[in-house]
Amino acid sequence: MVEVEFLGPIKFENIKLEASNLGELKDALKGFNELDLKEWLQVCAVAVNDEVVTSLETPLKDGDKISILPPVCGG
């Protein structure tokens, strides 16, 4: 079981899901029919245990924390 946290302006509570890699997690999150979540997932970065990752093949293990990181701007 992994925990997914949505940071910044994404207004979703943390959820726990079963997934062995990011590809499975992505598919599981597609099951949420909330339009706002789908839009965020298209533009967000992803971190596993506070390390940004890009490969959907990134393995996940029980207890991992996945952070959905929205783009930011500022100066």
PDB file of N, H, CA, C and O in Angstrom:
ATOM      1  N   MET A   1       0.848  -1.167   0.000  1.00  0.00           N
ATOM      2  CA  MET A   1       0.000   0.000   0.000  1.00  0.00           C
ATOM      3  C   MET A   1       0.899   1.237   0.000  1.00  0.00           C
ATOM      4  O   MET A   1       1.823   1.341   0.807  1.00  0.00           O
ATOM      5  N   VAL A   2       0.624   2.164  -0.901  1.00  0.00           N
ATOM      6  H   VAL A   2      -0.126   2.080  -1.556  1.00  0.00           H
ATOM      7  CA  VAL A   2       1.366   3.425  -0.959  1.00  0.00           C
ATOM      8  C   VAL A   2       0.405   4.565  -0.642  1.00  0.00           C
ATOM      9  O   VAL A   2      -0.806   4.442  -0.828  1.00  0.00           O
ATOM     10  N   GLU A   3       0.959   5.671  -0.164  1.00  0.00           N
ATOM     11  H   GLU A   3       1.943   5.771  -0.014  1.00  0.00           H
ATOM     12  CA  GLU A   3       0.139   6.841   0.124  1.00  0.00           C
ATOM     13  C   GLU A   3       0.433   7.912  -0.912  1.00  0.00           C
ATOM     14  O   GLU A   3       1.590   8.213  -1.208  1.00  0.00           O
ATOM     15  N   VAL A   4      -0.630   8.481  -1.454  1.00  0.00           N
ATOM     16  H   VAL A   4      -1.569   8.237  -1.214  1.00  0.00           H
ATOM     17  CA  VAL A   4      -0.507   9.541  -2.451  1.00  0.00           C
ATOM     18  C   VAL A   4      -0.965  10.839  -1.805  1.00  0.00           C
ATOM     19  O   VAL A   4      -2.076  10.934  -1.283  1.00  0.00           O
ATOM     20  N   GLU A   5      -0.080  11.847  -1.850  1.00  0.00           N
ATOM     21  H   GLU A   5       0.822  11.770  -2.274  1.00  0.00           H
ATOM     22  CA  GLU A   5      -0.452  13.160  -1.330  1.00  0.00           C
ATOM     23  C   GLU A   5      -0.481  14.162  -2.473  1.00  0.00           C
ATOM     24  O   GLU A   5       0.351  14.127  -3.379  1.00  0.00           O
ATOM     25  N   PHE A   6      -1.447  15.044  -2.407  1.00  0.00           N
ATOM     26  H   PHE A   6      -2.124  15.073  -1.670  1.00  0.00           H
ATOM     27  CA  PHE A   6      -1.646  16.068  -3.431  1.00  0.00           C
ATOM     28  C   PHE A   6      -1.267  17.403  -2.813  1.00  0.00           C
ATOM     29  O   PHE A   6      -1.890  17.839  -1.845  1.00  0.00           O
ATOM     30  N   LEU A   7      -0.253  18.053  -3.361  1.00  0.00           N
ATOM     31  H   LEU A   7       0.254  17.699  -4.147  1.00  0.00           H
ATOM     32  CA  LEU A   7       0.305  19.261  -2.745  1.00  0.00           C
ATOM     33  C   LEU A   7      -0.214  20.542  -3.389  1.00  0.00           C
ATOM     34  O   LEU A   7      -0.834  20.528  -4.452  1.00  0.00           O
ATOM     35  N   GLY A   8       0.060  21.639  -2.709  1.00  0.00           N
ATOM     36  H   GLY A   8       0.563  21.650  -1.845  1.00  0.00           H
ATOM     37  CA  GLY A   8      -0.274  22.962  -3.234  1.00  0.00           C
ATOM     38  C   GLY A   8      -1.764  23.153  -3.419  1.00  0.00           C
ATOM     39  O   GLY A   8      -2.554  22.801  -2.543  1.00  0.00           O
ATOM     40  N   PRO A   9      -2.153  23.709  -4.555  1.00  0.00           N
ATOM     41  CA  PRO A   9      -3.560  24.059  -4.770  1.00  0.00           C
ATOM     42  C   PRO A   9      -4.456  22.872  -5.148  1.00  0.00           C
ATOM     43  O   PRO A   9      -5.650  23.061  -5.377  1.00  0.00           O
ATOM     44  N   ILE A  10      -3.913  21.677  -5.215  1.00  0.00           N
ATOM     45  H   ILE A  10      -2.943  21.523  -5.029  1.00  0.00           H
ATOM     46  CA  ILE A  10      -4.744  20.515  -5.545  1.00  0.00           C
ATOM     47  C   ILE A  10      -5.573  20.180  -4.314  1.00  0.00           C
ATOM     48  O   ILE A  10      -5.026  19.890  -3.250  1.00  0.00           O
ATOM     49  N   LYS A  11      -6.854  20.218  -4.456  1.00  0.00           N
ATOM     50  H   LYS A  11      -7.298  20.453  -5.320  1.00  0.00           H
ATOM     51  CA  LYS A  11      -7.756  20.078  -3.303  1.00  0.00           C
ATOM     52  C   LYS A  11      -8.275  18.647  -3.157  1.00  0.00           C
ATOM     53  O   LYS A  11      -9.480  18.407  -3.238  1.00  0.00           O
ATOM     54  N   PHE A  12      -7.367  17.707  -2.942  1.00  0.00           N
ATOM     55  H   PHE A  12      -6.389  17.902  -2.876  1.00  0.00           H
ATOM     56  CA  PHE A  12      -7.751  16.317  -2.713  1.00  0.00           C
ATOM     57  C   PHE A  12      -7.079  15.822  -1.443  1.00  0.00           C
ATOM     58  O   PHE A  12      -5.936  16.176  -1.151  1.00  0.00           O
ATOM     59  N   GLU A  13      -7.792  15.008  -0.699  1.00  0.00           N
ATOM     60  H   GLU A  13      -8.720  14.720  -0.936  1.00  0.00           H
ATOM     61  CA  GLU A  13      -7.236  14.389   0.495  1.00  0.00           C
ATOM     62  C   GLU A  13      -6.237  13.314   0.076  1.00  0.00           C
ATOM     63  O   GLU A  13      -6.329  12.774  -1.026  1.00  0.00           O
ATOM     64  N   ASN A  14      -5.286  13.004   0.952  1.00  0.00           N
ATOM     65  H   ASN A  14      -5.212  13.443   1.847  1.00  0.00           H
ATOM     66  CA  ASN A  14      -4.363  11.892   0.705  1.00  0.00           C
ATOM     67  C   ASN A  14      -5.164  10.601   0.561  1.00  0.00           C
ATOM     68  O   ASN A  14      -6.192  10.413   1.212  1.00  0.00           O
ATOM     69  N   ILE A  15      -4.669   9.715  -0.305  1.00  0.00           N
ATOM     70  H   ILE A  15      -3.834   9.867  -0.833  1.00  0.00           H
ATOM     71  CA  ILE A  15      -5.325   8.422  -0.483  1.00  0.00           C
ATOM     72  C   ILE A  15      -4.278   7.319  -0.414  1.00  0.00           C
ATOM     73  O   ILE A  15      -3.094   7.563  -0.642  1.00  0.00           O
ATOM     74  N   LYS A  16      -4.715   6.123  -0.103  1.00  0.00           N
ATOM     75  H   LYS A  16      -5.678   5.925   0.082  1.00  0.00           H
ATOM     76  CA  LYS A  16      -3.835   4.957  -0.080  1.00  0.00           C
ATOM     77  C   LYS A  16      -4.320   3.978  -1.147  1.00  0.00           C
ATOM     78  O   LYS A  16      -5.513   3.697  -1.266  1.00  0.00           O
ATOM     79  N   LEU A  17      -3.354   3.464  -1.923  1.00  0.00           N
ATOM     80  H   LEU A  17      -2.385   3.692  -1.826  1.00  0.00           H
ATOM     81  CA  LEU A  17      -3.664   2.557  -3.028  1.00  0.00           C
ATOM     82  C   LEU A  17      -2.634   1.445  -3.093  1.00  0.00           C
ATOM     83  O   LEU A  17      -1.528   1.574  -2.567  1.00  0.00           O
ATOM     84  N   GLU A  18      -3.005   0.356  -3.739  1.00  0.00           N
ATOM     85  H   GLU A  18      -3.904   0.251  -4.166  1.00  0.00           H
ATOM     86  CA  GLU A  18      -2.071  -0.725  -4.050  1.00  0.00           C
ATOM     87  C   GLU A  18      -1.515  -0.465  -5.450  1.00  0.00           C
ATOM     88  O   GLU A  18      -2.281  -0.281  -6.396  1.00  0.00           O
ATOM     89  N   ALA A  19      -0.198  -0.449  -5.585  1.00  0.00           N
ATOM     90  H   ALA A  19       0.424  -0.599  -4.816  1.00  0.00           H
ATOM     91  CA  ALA A  19       0.442  -0.291  -6.890  1.00  0.00           C
ATOM     92  C   ALA A  19       1.885  -0.751  -6.772  1.00  0.00           C
ATOM     93  O   ALA A  19       2.557  -0.462  -5.782  1.00  0.00           O
ATOM     94  N   SER A  20       2.363  -1.470  -7.789  1.00  0.00           N
ATOM     95  H   SER A  20       1.817  -1.705  -8.593  1.00  0.00           H
ATOM     96  CA  SER A  20       3.748  -1.950  -7.745  1.00  0.00           C
ATOM     97  C   SER A  20       4.709  -1.045  -8.510  1.00  0.00           C
ATOM     98  O   SER A  20       5.925  -1.168  -8.369  1.00  0.00           O
ATOM     99  N   ASN A  21       4.159  -0.122  -9.332  1.00  0.00           N
ATOM    100  H   ASN A  21       3.171  -0.022  -9.447  1.00  0.00           H
ATOM    101  CA  ASN A  21       4.987   0.860 -10.028  1.00  0.00           C
ATOM    102  C   ASN A  21       4.130   2.082 -10.353  1.00  0.00           C
ATOM    103  O   ASN A  21       2.919   2.074 -10.134  1.00  0.00           O
ATOM    104  N   LEU A  22       4.764   3.126 -10.874  1.00  0.00           N
ATOM    105  H   LEU A  22       5.748   3.132 -11.051  1.00  0.00           H
ATOM    106  CA  LEU A  22       4.018   4.356 -11.156  1.00  0.00           C
ATOM    107  C   LEU A  22       2.988   4.180 -12.251  1.00  0.00           C
ATOM    108  O   LEU A  22       1.960   4.858 -12.243  1.00  0.00           O
ATOM    109  N   GLY A  23       3.241   3.284 -13.195  1.00  0.00           N
ATOM    110  H   GLY A  23       4.075   2.733 -13.202  1.00  0.00           H
ATOM    111  CA  GLY A  23       2.266   3.021 -14.246  1.00  0.00           C
ATOM    112  C   GLY A  23       0.961   2.499 -13.669  1.00  0.00           C
ATOM    113  O   GLY A  23      -0.118   2.938 -14.067  1.00  0.00           O
ATOM    114  N   GLU A  24       1.058   1.561 -12.729  1.00  0.00           N
ATOM    115  H   GLU A  24       1.935   1.205 -12.406  1.00  0.00           H
ATOM    116  CA  GLU A  24      -0.141   1.038 -12.069  1.00  0.00           C
ATOM    117  C   GLU A  24      -0.840   2.131 -11.264  1.00  0.00           C
ATOM    118  O   GLU A  24      -2.068   2.211 -11.240  1.00  0.00           O
ATOM    119  N   LEU A  25      -0.047   2.965 -10.610  1.00  0.00           N
ATOM    120  H   LEU A  25       0.951   2.900 -10.629  1.00  0.00           H
ATOM    121  CA  LEU A  25      -0.626   4.057  -9.833  1.00  0.00           C
ATOM    122  C   LEU A  25      -1.367   5.028 -10.755  1.00  0.00           C
ATOM    123  O   LEU A  25      -2.470   5.474 -10.438  1.00  0.00           O
ATOM    124  N   LYS A  26      -0.763   5.345 -11.879  1.00  0.00           N
ATOM    125  H   LYS A  26       0.133   4.982 -12.136  1.00  0.00           H
ATOM    126  CA  LYS A  26      -1.409   6.242 -12.848  1.00  0.00           C
ATOM    127  C   LYS A  26      -2.743   5.667 -13.293  1.00  0.00           C
ATOM    128  O   LYS A  26      -3.739   6.387 -13.350  1.00  0.00           O
ATOM    129  N   ASP A  27      -2.774   4.379 -13.608  1.00  0.00           N
ATOM    130  H   ASP A  27      -1.964   3.794 -13.562  1.00  0.00           H
ATOM    131  CA  ASP A  27      -4.023   3.739 -14.026  1.00  0.00           C
ATOM    132  C   ASP A  27      -5.064   3.782 -12.911  1.00  0.00           C
ATOM    133  O   ASP A  27      -6.244   4.021 -13.167  1.00  0.00           O
ATOM    134  N   ALA A  28      -4.625   3.551 -11.672  1.00  0.00           N
ATOM    135  H   ALA A  28      -3.666   3.357 -11.463  1.00  0.00           H
ATOM    136  CA  ALA A  28      -5.554   3.587 -10.542  1.00  0.00           C
ATOM    137  C   ALA A  28      -6.136   4.988 -10.358  1.00  0.00           C
ATOM    138  O   ALA A  28      -7.322   5.138 -10.064  1.00  0.00           O
ATOM    139  N   LEU A  29      -5.302   6.009 -10.530  1.00  0.00           N
ATOM    140  H   LEU A  29      -4.339   5.888 -10.768  1.00  0.00           H
ATOM    141  CA  LEU A  29      -5.786   7.378 -10.358  1.00  0.00           C
ATOM    142  C   LEU A  29      -6.738   7.787 -11.476  1.00  0.00           C
ATOM    143  O   LEU A  29      -7.593   8.650 -11.274  1.00  0.00           O
ATOM    144  N   LYS A  30      -6.601   7.181 -12.646  1.00  0.00           N
ATOM    145  H   LYS A  30      -5.907   6.481 -12.810  1.00  0.00           H
ATOM    146  CA  LYS A  30      -7.535   7.467 -13.744  1.00  0.00           C
ATOM    147  C   LYS A  30      -8.949   7.026 -13.380  1.00  0.00           C
ATOM    148  O   LYS A  30      -9.928   7.518 -13.942  1.00  0.00           O
ATOM    149  N   GLY A  31      -9.042   6.093 -12.434  1.00  0.00           N
ATOM    150  H   GLY A  31      -8.247   5.694 -11.978  1.00  0.00           H
ATOM    151  CA  GLY A  31     -10.347   5.612 -12.003  1.00  0.00           C
ATOM    152  C   GLY A  31     -11.142   6.653 -11.226  1.00  0.00           C
ATOM    153  O   GLY A  31     -12.350   6.502 -11.040  1.00  0.00           O
ATOM    154  N   PHE A  32     -10.483   7.686 -10.780  1.00  0.00           N
ATOM    155  H   PHE A  32      -9.502   7.808 -10.931  1.00  0.00           H
ATOM    156  CA  PHE A  32     -11.184   8.754 -10.084  1.00  0.00           C
ATOM    157  C   PHE A  32     -11.797   9.659 -11.144  1.00  0.00           C
ATOM    158  O   PHE A  32     -11.081  10.233 -11.965  1.00  0.00           O
ATOM    159  N   ASN A  33     -13.098   9.784 -11.128  1.00  0.00           N
ATOM    160  H   ASN A  33     -13.680   9.318 -10.462  1.00  0.00           H
ATOM    161  CA  ASN A  33     -13.805  10.496 -12.197  1.00  0.00           C
ATOM    162  C   ASN A  33     -13.867  11.998 -12.005  1.00  0.00           C
ATOM    163  O   ASN A  33     -14.681  12.674 -12.634  1.00  0.00           O
ATOM    164  N   GLU A  34     -13.039  12.508 -11.167  1.00  0.00           N
ATOM    165  H   GLU A  34     -12.378  11.959 -10.656  1.00  0.00           H
ATOM    166  CA  GLU A  34     -13.107  13.932 -10.900  1.00  0.00           C
ATOM    167  C   GLU A  34     -12.280  14.697 -11.927  1.00  0.00           C
ATOM    168  O   GLU A  34     -11.066  14.521 -12.026  1.00  0.00           O
ATOM    169  N   LEU A  35     -12.947  15.530 -12.668  1.00  0.00           N
ATOM    170  H   LEU A  35     -13.933  15.673 -12.587  1.00  0.00           H
ATOM    171  CA  LEU A  35     -12.325  16.263 -13.769  1.00  0.00           C
ATOM    172  C   LEU A  35     -11.103  17.036 -13.307  1.00  0.00           C
ATOM    173  O   LEU A  35     -10.082  17.038 -13.995  1.00  0.00           O
ATOM    174  N   ASP A  36     -11.184  17.688 -12.163  1.00  0.00           N
ATOM    175  H   ASP A  36     -12.013  17.686 -11.604  1.00  0.00           H
ATOM    176  CA  ASP A  36     -10.054  18.482 -11.678  1.00  0.00           C
ATOM    177  C   ASP A  36      -8.807  17.629 -11.493  1.00  0.00           C
ATOM    178  O   ASP A  36      -7.706  18.064 -11.830  1.00  0.00           O
ATOM    179  N   LEU A  37      -8.965  16.416 -10.958  1.00  0.00           N
ATOM    180  H   LEU A  37      -9.859  16.063 -10.684  1.00  0.00           H
ATOM    181  CA  LEU A  37      -7.814  15.545 -10.740  1.00  0.00           C
ATOM    182  C   LEU A  37      -7.180  15.161 -12.070  1.00  0.00           C
ATOM    183  O   LEU A  37      -5.955  15.178 -12.186  1.00  0.00           O
ATOM    184  N   LYS A  38      -7.964  14.823 -13.058  1.00  0.00           N
ATOM    185  H   LYS A  38      -8.959  14.810 -12.964  1.00  0.00           H
ATOM    186  CA  LYS A  38      -7.419  14.453 -14.369  1.00  0.00           C
ATOM    187  C   LYS A  38      -6.622  15.615 -14.970  1.00  0.00           C
ATOM    188  O   LYS A  38      -5.560  15.406 -15.557  1.00  0.00           O
ATOM    189  N   GLU A  39      -7.130  16.819 -14.822  1.00  0.00           N
ATOM    190  H   GLU A  39      -7.992  16.989 -14.344  1.00  0.00           H
ATOM    191  CA  GLU A  39      -6.420  17.985 -15.356  1.00  0.00           C
ATOM    192  C   GLU A  39      -5.095  18.198 -14.628  1.00  0.00           C
ATOM    193  O   GLU A  39      -4.085  18.504 -15.262  1.00  0.00           O
ATOM    194  N   TRP A  40      -5.086  18.042 -13.316  1.00  0.00           N
ATOM    195  H   TRP A  40      -5.906  17.793 -12.800  1.00  0.00           H
ATOM    196  CA  TRP A  40      -3.843  18.203 -12.558  1.00  0.00           C
ATOM    197  C   TRP A  40      -2.818  17.163 -12.949  1.00  0.00           C
ATOM    198  O   TRP A  40      -1.639  17.485 -13.096  1.00  0.00           O
ATOM    199  N   LEU A  41      -3.239  15.921 -13.121  1.00  0.00           N
ATOM    200  H   LEU A  41      -4.197  15.659 -13.001  1.00  0.00           H
ATOM    201  CA  LEU A  41      -2.293  14.846 -13.410  1.00  0.00           C
ATOM    202  C   LEU A  41      -1.568  15.058 -14.733  1.00  0.00           C
ATOM    203  O   LEU A  41      -0.476  14.524 -14.926  1.00  0.00           O
ATOM    204  N   GLN A  42      -2.146  15.816 -15.633  1.00  0.00           N
ATOM    205  H   GLN A  42      -3.033  16.250 -15.476  1.00  0.00           H
ATOM    206  CA  GLN A  42      -1.513  16.079 -16.925  1.00  0.00           C
ATOM    207  C   GLN A  42      -0.350  17.065 -16.814  1.00  0.00           C
ATOM    208  O   GLN A  42       0.518  17.086 -17.686  1.00  0.00           O
ATOM    209  N   VAL A  43      -0.318  17.868 -15.774  1.00  0.00           N
ATOM    210  H   VAL A  43      -1.023  17.850 -15.065  1.00  0.00           H
ATOM    211  CA  VAL A  43       0.697  18.928 -15.679  1.00  0.00           C
ATOM    212  C   VAL A  43       1.616  18.815 -14.468  1.00  0.00           C
ATOM    213  O   VAL A  43       2.534  19.621 -14.315  1.00  0.00           O
ATOM    214  N   CYS A  44       1.387  17.838 -13.616  1.00  0.00           N
ATOM    215  H   CYS A  44       0.641  17.183 -13.741  1.00  0.00           H
ATOM    216  CA  CYS A  44       2.145  17.729 -12.371  1.00  0.00           C
ATOM    217  C   CYS A  44       3.382  16.849 -12.504  1.00  0.00           C
ATOM    218  O   CYS A  44       3.438  15.936 -13.328  1.00  0.00           O
ATOM    219  N   ALA A  45       4.363  17.151 -11.674  1.00  0.00           N
ATOM    220  H   ALA A  45       4.318  17.892 -11.004  1.00  0.00           H
ATOM    221  CA  ALA A  45       5.518  16.268 -11.490  1.00  0.00           C
ATOM    222  C   ALA A  45       5.156  15.274 -10.392  1.00  0.00           C
ATOM    223  O   ALA A  45       4.191  15.468  -9.652  1.00  0.00           O
ATOM    224  N   VAL A  46       5.952  14.200 -10.299  1.00  0.00           N
ATOM    225  H   VAL A  46       6.736  14.042 -10.900  1.00  0.00           H
ATOM    226  CA  VAL A  46       5.699  13.161  -9.300  1.00  0.00           C
ATOM    227  C   VAL A  46       6.990  12.891  -8.544  1.00  0.00           C
ATOM    228  O   VAL A  46       8.065  12.803  -9.139  1.00  0.00           O
ATOM    229  N   ALA A  47       6.875  12.759  -7.230  1.00  0.00           N
ATOM    230  H   ALA A  47       6.003  12.830  -6.747  1.00  0.00           H
ATOM    231  CA  ALA A  47       8.020  12.395  -6.399  1.00  0.00           C
ATOM    232  C   ALA A  47       7.673  11.133  -5.614  1.00  0.00           C
ATOM    233  O   ALA A  47       6.549  10.965  -5.141  1.00  0.00           O
ATOM    234  N   VAL A  48       8.653  10.261  -5.489  1.00  0.00           N
ATOM    235  H   VAL A  48       9.566  10.397  -5.874  1.00  0.00           H
ATOM    236  CA  VAL A  48       8.518   9.071  -4.659  1.00  0.00           C
ATOM    237  C   VAL A  48       9.495   9.243  -3.505  1.00  0.00           C
ATOM    238  O   VAL A  48      10.704   9.350  -3.710  1.00  0.00           O
ATOM    239  N   ASN A  49       8.958   9.266  -2.296  1.00  0.00           N
ATOM    240  H   ASN A  49       7.976   9.179  -2.130  1.00  0.00           H
ATOM    241  CA  ASN A  49       9.781   9.488  -1.099  1.00  0.00           C
ATOM    242  C   ASN A  49      10.668  10.714  -1.259  1.00  0.00           C
ATOM    243  O   ASN A  49      11.860  10.681  -0.953  1.00  0.00           O
ATOM    244  N   ASP A  50      10.068  11.797  -1.743  1.00  0.00           N
ATOM    245  H   ASP A  50       9.100  11.825  -1.991  1.00  0.00           H
ATOM    246  CA  ASP A  50      10.703  13.116  -1.888  1.00  0.00           C
ATOM    247  C   ASP A  50      11.751  13.196  -2.990  1.00  0.00           C
ATOM    248  O   ASP A  50      12.540  14.141  -3.004  1.00  0.00           O
ATOM    249  N   GLU A  51      11.789  12.242  -3.910  1.00  0.00           N
ATOM    250  H   GLU A  51      11.148  11.475  -3.899  1.00  0.00           H
ATOM    251  CA  GLU A  51      12.705  12.292  -5.051  1.00  0.00           C
ATOM    252  C   GLU A  51      11.881  12.306  -6.336  1.00  0.00           C
ATOM    253  O   GLU A  51      11.109  11.383  -6.593  1.00  0.00           O
ATOM    254  N   VAL A  52      12.049  13.360  -7.145  1.00  0.00           N
ATOM    255  H   VAL A  52      12.676  14.111  -6.936  1.00  0.00           H
ATOM    256  CA  VAL A  52      11.285  13.488  -8.386  1.00  0.00           C
ATOM    257  C   VAL A  52      11.677  12.358  -9.340  1.00  0.00           C
ATOM    258  O   VAL A  52      12.858  12.070  -9.535  1.00  0.00           O
ATOM    259  N   VAL A  53      10.659  11.727  -9.926  1.00  0.00           N
ATOM    260  H   VAL A  53       9.700  11.961  -9.767  1.00  0.00           H
ATOM    261  CA  VAL A  53      10.874  10.626 -10.863  1.00  0.00           C
ATOM    262  C   VAL A  53      10.062  10.886 -12.127  1.00  0.00           C
ATOM    263  O   VAL A  53       9.082  11.630 -12.108  1.00  0.00           O
ATOM    264  N   THR A  54      10.485  10.260 -13.227  1.00  0.00           N
ATOM    265  H   THR A  54      11.282   9.655 -13.242  1.00  0.00           H
ATOM    266  CA  THR A  54       9.781  10.462 -14.494  1.00  0.00           C
ATOM    267  C   THR A  54       9.334   9.166 -15.148  1.00  0.00           C
ATOM    268  O   THR A  54       8.453   9.193 -16.008  1.00  0.00           O
ATOM    269  N   SER A  55       9.904   8.048 -14.774  1.00  0.00           N
ATOM    270  H   SER A  55      10.619   8.026 -14.075  1.00  0.00           H
ATOM    271  CA  SER A  55       9.588   6.785 -15.436  1.00  0.00           C
ATOM    272  C   SER A  55       8.368   6.113 -14.810  1.00  0.00           C
ATOM    273  O   SER A  55       8.278   5.979 -13.590  1.00  0.00           O
ATOM    274  N   LEU A  56       7.433   5.694 -15.658  1.00  0.00           N
ATOM    275  H   LEU A  56       7.506   5.803 -16.649  1.00  0.00           H
ATOM    276  CA  LEU A  56       6.278   4.944 -15.170  1.00  0.00           C
ATOM    277  C   LEU A  56       6.669   3.562 -14.670  1.00  0.00           C
ATOM    278  O   LEU A  56       5.874   2.889 -14.014  1.00  0.00           O
ATOM    279  N   GLU A  57       7.884   3.139 -14.976  1.00  0.00           N
ATOM    280  H   GLU A  57       8.529   3.686 -15.509  1.00  0.00           H
ATOM    281  CA  GLU A  57       8.384   1.841 -14.506  1.00  0.00           C
ATOM    282  C   GLU A  57       9.005   1.928 -13.112  1.00  0.00           C
ATOM    283  O   GLU A  57       9.450   0.915 -12.572  1.00  0.00           O
ATOM    284  N   THR A  58       9.041   3.118 -12.531  1.00  0.00           N
ATOM    285  H   THR A  58       8.681   3.941 -12.970  1.00  0.00           H
ATOM    286  CA  THR A  58       9.613   3.286 -11.195  1.00  0.00           C
ATOM    287  C   THR A  58       8.889   2.357 -10.227  1.00  0.00           C
ATOM    288  O   THR A  58       7.673   2.461 -10.066  1.00  0.00           O
ATOM    289  N   PRO A  59       9.622   1.450  -9.580  1.00  0.00           N
ATOM    290  CA  PRO A  59       8.972   0.506  -8.660  1.00  0.00           C
ATOM    291  C   PRO A  59       8.515   1.193  -7.372  1.00  0.00           C
ATOM    292  O   PRO A  59       9.132   2.146  -6.896  1.00  0.00           O
ATOM    293  N   LEU A  60       7.427   0.682  -6.835  1.00  0.00           N
ATOM    294  H   LEU A  60       6.925  -0.092  -7.222  1.00  0.00           H
ATOM    295  CA  LEU A  60       6.907   1.169  -5.564  1.00  0.00           C
ATOM    296  C   LEU A  60       6.866   0.012  -4.582  1.00  0.00           C
ATOM    297  O   LEU A  60       6.649  -1.140  -4.955  1.00  0.00           O
ATOM    298  N   LYS A  61       7.081   0.349  -3.315  1.00  0.00           N
ATOM    299  H   LYS A  61       7.257   1.286  -3.011  1.00  0.00           H
ATOM    300  CA  LYS A  61       6.988  -0.690  -2.285  1.00  0.00           C
ATOM    301  C   LYS A  61       6.062  -0.214  -1.171  1.00  0.00           C
ATOM    302  O   LYS A  61       5.766   0.975  -1.045  1.00  0.00           O
ATOM    303  N   ASP A  62       5.622  -1.157  -0.383  1.00  0.00           N
ATOM    304  H   ASP A  62       5.862  -2.122  -0.485  1.00  0.00           H
ATOM    305  CA  ASP A  62       4.715  -0.867   0.705  1.00  0.00           C
ATOM    306  C   ASP A  62       5.282   0.253   1.579  1.00  0.00           C
ATOM    307  O   ASP A  62       6.435   0.194   2.006  1.00  0.00           O
ATOM    308  N   GLY A  63       4.467   1.262   1.839  1.00  0.00           N
ATOM    309  H   GLY A  63       3.531   1.310   1.492  1.00  0.00           H
ATOM    310  CA  GLY A  63       4.880   2.375   2.690  1.00  0.00           C
ATOM    311  C   GLY A  63       5.448   3.575   1.953  1.00  0.00           C
ATOM    312  O   GLY A  63       5.700   4.606   2.577  1.00  0.00           O
ATOM    313  N   ASP A  64       5.662   3.475   0.630  1.00  0.00           N
ATOM    314  H   ASP A  64       5.458   2.638   0.123  1.00  0.00           H
ATOM    315  CA  ASP A  64       6.185   4.617  -0.112  1.00  0.00           C
ATOM    316  C   ASP A  64       5.198   5.777  -0.084  1.00  0.00           C
ATOM    317  O   ASP A  64       3.984   5.583  -0.025  1.00  0.00           O
ATOM    318  N   LYS A  65       5.751   6.991  -0.128  1.00  0.00           N
ATOM    319  H   LYS A  65       6.737   7.149  -0.176  1.00  0.00           H
ATOM    320  CA  LYS A  65       4.940   8.200  -0.193  1.00  0.00           C
ATOM    321  C   LYS A  65       5.116   8.808  -1.578  1.00  0.00           C
ATOM    322  O   LYS A  65       6.231   9.147  -1.975  1.00  0.00           O
ATOM    323  N   ILE A  66       4.027   8.944  -2.305  1.00  0.00           N
ATOM    324  H   ILE A  66       3.121   8.669  -1.983  1.00  0.00           H
ATOM    325  CA  ILE A  66       4.048   9.531  -3.636  1.00  0.00           C
ATOM    326  C   ILE A  66       3.432  10.920  -3.528  1.00  0.00           C
ATOM    327  O   ILE A  66       2.315  11.076  -3.035  1.00  0.00           O
ATOM    328  N   SER A  67       4.162  11.922  -3.990  1.00  0.00           N
ATOM    329  H   SER A  67       5.069  11.796  -4.391  1.00  0.00           H
ATOM    330  CA  SER A  67       3.682  13.301  -3.942  1.00  0.00           C
ATOM    331  C   SER A  67       3.385  13.776  -5.353  1.00  0.00           C
ATOM    332  O   SER A  67       4.209  13.639  -6.257  1.00  0.00           O
ATOM    333  N   ILE A  68       2.197  14.337  -5.528  1.00  0.00           N
ATOM    334  H   ILE A  68       1.527  14.448  -4.794  1.00  0.00           H
ATOM    335  CA  ILE A  68       1.806  14.934  -6.803  1.00  0.00           C
ATOM    336  C   ILE A  68       2.086  16.426  -6.660  1.00  0.00           C
ATOM    337  O   ILE A  68       1.474  17.124  -5.851  1.00  0.00           O
ATOM    338  N   LEU A  69       3.048  16.895  -7.488  1.00  0.00           N
ATOM    339  H   LEU A  69       3.545  16.328  -8.145  1.00  0.00           H
ATOM    340  CA  LEU A  69       3.585  18.250  -7.350  1.00  0.00           C
ATOM    341  C   LEU A  69       3.108  19.143  -8.485  1.00  0.00           C
ATOM    342  O   LEU A  69       3.536  18.960  -9.624  1.00  0.00           O
ATOM    343  N   PRO A  70       2.234  20.101  -8.206  1.00  0.00           N
ATOM    344  CA  PRO A  70       1.759  20.993  -9.260  1.00  0.00           C
ATOM    345  C   PRO A  70       2.853  21.964  -9.683  1.00  0.00           C
ATOM    346  O   PRO A  70       3.764  22.254  -8.907  1.00  0.00           O
ATOM    347  N   PRO A  71       2.763  22.470 -10.922  1.00  0.00           N
ATOM    348  CA  PRO A  71       3.735  23.474 -11.352  1.00  0.00           C
ATOM    349  C   PRO A  71       3.561  24.743 -10.503  1.00  0.00           C
ATOM    350  O   PRO A  71       2.463  25.066 -10.051  1.00  0.00           O
ATOM    351  N   VAL A  72       4.662  25.436 -10.307  1.00  0.00           N
ATOM    352  H   VAL A  72       5.555  25.173 -10.674  1.00  0.00           H
ATOM    353  CA  VAL A  72       4.619  26.670  -9.524  1.00  0.00           C
ATOM    354  C   VAL A  72       5.281  27.789 -10.313  1.00  0.00           C
ATOM    355  O   VAL A  72       6.099  27.549 -11.201  1.00  0.00           O
ATOM    356  N   CYS A  73       4.918  28.987  -9.977  1.00  0.00           N
ATOM    357  H   CYS A  73       4.253  29.182  -9.256  1.00  0.00           H
ATOM    358  CA  CYS A  73       5.603  30.133 -10.555  1.00  0.00           C
ATOM    359  C   CYS A  73       5.873  31.116  -9.437  1.00  0.00           C
ATOM    360  O   CYS A  73       5.209  31.093  -8.401  1.00  0.00           O
ATOM    361  N   GLY A  74       6.797  31.933  -9.638  1.00  0.00           N
ATOM    362  H   GLY A  74       7.337  31.952 -10.480  1.00  0.00           H
ATOM    363  CA  GLY A  74       7.146  32.891  -8.603  1.00  0.00           C
ATOM    364  C   GLY A  74       8.509  33.476  -8.873  1.00  0.00           C
ATOM    365  O   GLY A  74       9.095  33.273  -9.936  1.00  0.00           O
ATOM    366  N   GLY A  75       8.987  34.181  -7.927  1.00  0.00           N
ATOM    367  H   GLY A  75       8.511  34.346  -7.064  1.00  0.00           H
ATOM    368  CA  GLY A  75      10.275  34.783  -8.163  1.00  0.00           C
ATOM    369  C   GLY A  75      10.932  35.209  -6.891  1.00  0.00           C
ATOM    370  O   GLY A  75      12.041  35.743  -6.917  1.00  0.00           O
TER     371      GLY A  75
END
